[in-house]
Amino acid sequence: MEFAELFAAAAKDQFPDLYAKYPHLRGNLVSGIASLVYHHDWLQDNLGKEMPGTHPFFTTSLFRNKDRLAKMRSVVTIDADRRLGEVKASGVPPHVNIMRAMAVQVQQLEDTREELRALTEEVRDFAKHAVGELVAGVVNAVELDCANRGVVTISALQKVIADRDQALMGRFEELLTAMPNSMPVLVVVTSQAQGSLPAHFRTFMHTVDQRHSDNPQLWIVPENFCFPDAAKTTLDSAFSLWFGGDPSNGISPFRKFKPDSFGLKALSLQKKGISLLLTYSTYYAGIVRNQEALTEWRRIMLPMEAVVIARLTGAQTAAELNEAYDIALVALKQNFVGYAFKKPRHTQLGIGTWAKYMKPSMIMAKGTPDDRKSLAKRRRVLPHLCTGDELAVTQMLEKGEQPHKIAKK
């Protein structure tokens, strides 16, 4: 019996009326059973302390079926990243995480207020003395020039004023630079009832966006997000991230990512006279790297997604993801890159290698005859990715011509 069915059977035995009359509550009942199983030892030690385990609570069907209870105890978990065969206990309610995040935000705002108060005093002091420093500097320079040459020219006076002005502006720029750095990076936790993301996924504010936008937006990745190493991330791990995301860090399923999901566009700041590349080079480089990585991931993930997307329309359990992965892997072997499965330890290859194997040029050079013929199928499954030589290859295959003729051209 599958683990999910095991817990469902226990819920049905423990709450027969509720399970039969209210199908929409079955998920809650299963989670409740999982929580009771997970805390079995604590319940046994604390209910009926004089004679542990003798409390009437332990006469219920859940605890009478020792074999089933042992199996359930071996697989129940409170880990957010459920593996195959594990059933998650109900865990911490979403509002607790929201309140915890709110407390962090309050502390950040308190710290920021103190920093801004100190910075305001410094700016006020600077403004108070700026004119006096400018005048004093000009007077000293004029007096020095008169003492040396006996005359003050207009050009010399302009140079003195420009030098003093540049020094003051340099100091002012330092103050302006310090001000945004004291601003916190806000993290907004969104519950399932409040937005489109499940409770364990988050939206994020980017510092650059906060600093320059009149209406900062919420992003589905933090500003320091980067894709996992393509050389070390195996295909099954990538598949899990593609459909399940990274709940431990609040990151949504990667399949929701778009090229503009990683940060501001250069044009949005260019309109305000700011170069994203020059002013925020690290932030800009991260956006470009993520866009390139998304293109690479899509090359292998979209064909797999096309096969199983109908199965994964709602929230998925670990068992459902594993089953979908097996189905997609078979389709990948039969319809796309069968030659890659002949490689030793192909299951340990990184997603970067798999993406390279999906390139039409690689399939033409190293693929099996069936792999080369399947290029025509790729055009029908993913027409928006079929460009350049790939389009020419699929058109030739549909006409019965050999794709190697492209290389000769």
N, C-alpha and C positions, 0 to 999 in steps of 0.2 A: 504494500500500500504506500502511495506517495505521502510525503510528510504533510503536505497541505491537506490531503484527504484524512490523514490521521488526526490532525487538530480539528478538522471540521466534524469528524465523527465524535470526538470528545465533547465538542460544543453542543452537538445534537443530543448526546446522552445527558449532559449536565443541565441544559436548558431546553427541554423538548418542546414546550409550548411556545417560547419566544422564537426558537429556531424555525418552527413550522408556520407560525402566524405572521412573522415579520421578517421576510427575506432580506430586506434592506439593512437589518441589524446584524446579519450573520458575520460580516467582517469584524464588527465590534466584539461579538461573542468570541470569535477565534482569538482576537488579540487579548481578551480577558483571560481566556484559558491559557494562552502562552505566558501571560504575566504570573498567573498562579503557579504554573509549572516552574518558571524560572526562579520564583521565590519559595520553592518547596521547602528547602532546608530551614529558612527563617521562620516560615509558618509552623513548621513542625516543632521548632525550639520555643516558640513564643505563644502558641495556642495550647493552653493546658500545661503550664510550666511544671506543675507537680508531677504529672505523668505525661511527658512529651509524646505527641502522636495519638493521644486518646480523645482529643476533642471531637465532638460530633461532625465537625467539618470534614474530617478525614474518612467519614463513612460514605461520602458521596461517590458517585460512579467514577469521577475523575481520578480519585486516589485509590479506589478499590482495584482498578485494573492495573496491576503492577507492571506487567509486560509493556503495555502501551505507555504508561507513565515513564518507564525507563527509556523508551525510544524517544519520547518527546523531550525529556530532559537532556538527551545527548545532542539535540539539534537546535534548541531554542536559544536565542541570542538577543542582546540589546544593542549589538553593533549595527550602526546605520548602513554599513556596506555589507549587506547580506550575501553570502555565497550560496552555491547550489545546495538545496536541501535544507537550508536553515529557515526557521520561522521567527519573525521578529516580534518580541514582546511589545506591549503598547508604548513603553518608554516615557520620555518626558513630554507633557502636553506642549503644543506649539506656543501657547501664550507665555510659558516660562522662558523660552528662548527669546521671545519678543521683548519681555520685560528686562531680561538680562542685557540684551542689546541696547535697550533704551537707557539703562543705567550707565552703560559705557558711554553713550552719546552725551548724557548729562555731565559726566565727568570731563569728557573732552571739551564740552562747551564752557565749563567752569575754568578749565586750564587755559582755554583760548581767551576767555574774558580777561584773565589776569595778564596774559602776555600782551593783549591788545591795549590794556590800560597802561602798562609800562611803555609800550611802543608809542602810544598817543602822547605821553608826557615827553618822550624824546623828540617826537615830531614837532610838538608845540614849542619846545625849547629851541629846536633848530630854526623854526620859522621866526621866533622872537628875535634871535640874534643874527639871522641871515643877512638882513639889510645892513645892520651895523658892521658886520664882518666885511661885507662887500665894500662899503664906503671907506672903512679903515684901511683895507688892503689897497684900494685905489689911491688914497691920500699918501700912504707910505711909499707906494711905488712912484707917484708923481714927485714927492719930495726927494726921493733918491735920484730920480732922473734929472731933476733940476740941479741937485748938488753936483752931479757928475758932468752934465753938459751945459747947464745954465739956461736951458730952454726945454719946453715941453711941446712936442708936435702932436697933431691930431692922431696920426697913425700910432704913435707910441701910447697915447691915452686909450685908443681903441683896443690895442693889444693887452694893456693892463686889465681893462674891464673884461675882455674875453677870457683871459686866464683866470681871473677871480671867479667869474661866472661858471666856468668849466669846473673849477674845484668845488664850488657849492653844489652844482648839479650832480657831480659825482657822489657827494655825500647824500644828497636827496635820493639818488638811485639806490644807494645801499639801504636806506630806510624802506623804500618801496619793495625791494627784494626781500627784506626780512619779514615784511607784513604777511604776504601770502604763505610763506613757509610756516607760519604759526597756525595756519588754518587746519583743522582736522579733516581727514578724509571720511566722509559720512558713509555709513553702511546702513541701508534701509532693509529691514527684514519684513517680508511680505507674506502674510498668511494666505492660505488657499481661498478663504472667503473674501479677502481684500483685493486680490489681483489674479492674474492669469498664471502665476507660478505657484507650485506646491509650497507648503510651509517650509520645507527643508532647503529650498532654493532662495537665493537672495538677489537683490538688485544693488548696484553700487554707484557712488558718486565719484567722478574723476576730478582731481585737484585742478587740472588745467581747465576743465569745463566750468568748475565753480568760479575760477578766477576771472574768466573772460566772457562767459555767456550770460546774457540777461535772464535766460530761463534754462538753467542747467537741467540735463535729462538724467534718467536712471539707466544704467548700463547693466547688461547681464553678466559682465565679467569685471573684476577689479582692474585698475589701471596697470598693475604690475603682472597681469595674467600672461602666461605663455604656454603654448601647447607642450605636452610631454615630449621628451626626446624621441624622435621618430625612429632612431636606430635601436632603442631599448624597449619601446612600447610594442608588445606583441599584438597580433591581430585580435585575439579574444579580449584583451584589455581595452583596446581601442573601440571595439564593438560595444563593450559595456559603457564606456564614456560617451559614445555617440548617442546611445539610447537612454542611458541612466544618469548621465552627468557625474558630477563629483559632489554628492550631498555633504560630505564632511567639510568642504570649503564653500558650500553654498552655490556651486557652479551648476548651471542648467545643463541639460543634455546638449552635447556638442552639435547635434543635428539642427538645433535652433540657431546656430551661429550664421551670420551673414558677413560679407566683407566689411560692412560698416558697423559691426557689433563691438569692435575693439577700441574705439576712441574717436575723437573729433577728426573731421576731414580738414585737410590743409586749407581748403577754400574758405571754410567758416571763419578762420582766424585771419586769413589774408585780406578779407574785407575790412578788417579792423587795423590793417597795417602791421600784422604780426606774422612772422614766418615760423610755422610749426617746426620745420626742419632745423632752423638755426637756433630758435629760442628754446625749444623743448626737444632736443635731438634724441635723447633716450626714450622719451614717450613716443616720438614718431617712429623710431627704429623698432620698438616693440609692436606697434600697430602693423608695420610692414611685414615683420616676421610672422605674426599671427595670420595675416592675410595669405601669405605664401603657404604656411602650414595648412590652412583651411583648404586651399586648392589641392594640396597633396592628399589630404585625408579624403576629400570628396571623391577623388579619382577611384578609390577602392571602396569607400563606404556607400556611395550612392547606388552602385549596382547591388550591393548586399541589401541595402534598405528597400530597394524596389521589390525585392523578393518577399520580404517579411513585414512590410509596413502595415498590411491589413491585419496582422496578428497583434501588433503592438500599438493600438490606437489610444489606450488609456494608460493608467499606472501599471507598471510591470513588476512582477516578482522576479527574484533571481532565477528561479526555475524556468520561468517563461523566457527570460533573456537567453539562458543557456540553450533552450530548445530552439529559439529563433536563430541563434548563432550557428547551430549545427545545420539547420536548413539552408541558411545563407551560404555556409561553407561548401555544401554540396553543389549548390547552384553556381558558385564561383568556379569550382573545379570542372563542372560539366559544360558551362556556357562561356567561360571567359579565359581563365589561365590554367588550364590543366597541366601545362608543363611545369608550373611553379610547384605543384604538389609532388613532383618527382625529385625535388631538391631534398638533400638530407636535412633532417631536423627542420622541416618547413614550418612546423607549428611554433618554432622559436624565433622566426624571422620578425624583424621590426616592421611596423606599418610603412616606413619609408621604403623598404625593399619591396613590399607588396605593391605599393603605389607605382614603383618603377616597373615592376613586372606587368602592370596594367597598361603601360604605354603602348600604343600601336606599333611603334618602331621595334620595341622589344618582342612583342608577339610575332611580328613579321620575321624577325631574325632568329628567334629561339623557340617559338611556339610550335605546337603540334599542328598537323593539318586541320584538325577540328577547331583548335584555338583560332587559327587564321580565318576560318569560315565564320566563326562566331562574332567576328568584328561587325558583320552585317547586323547581328542582333543588337549590338551595342548602340547602333544608330537608332533603332526603334525604342530601346529601353531608355536611353539617355540622349536624346537628340540635342539638348542644349550643351552637351559636352563634346559633341562630335564636330570637330573643326579641322581645317588644314588637311594634312595627309590622311588622317583617320576618315574624313568624309570621302576623300578620293578612293581610299581602300574599300570602304563599304559599298560605294557605287560600282566599283569594278567587280566585287564579289557578286553583287546582285545581277550583273551582266554575264557572269560566268567567266570573267577574265582572272588572270593570276596577279596577285598584288605585288609580286616581286618586280613587275614592270615599272613601278613607280621609282624604285631605286635607280634603274637605268636612265630614266628621264632626268 
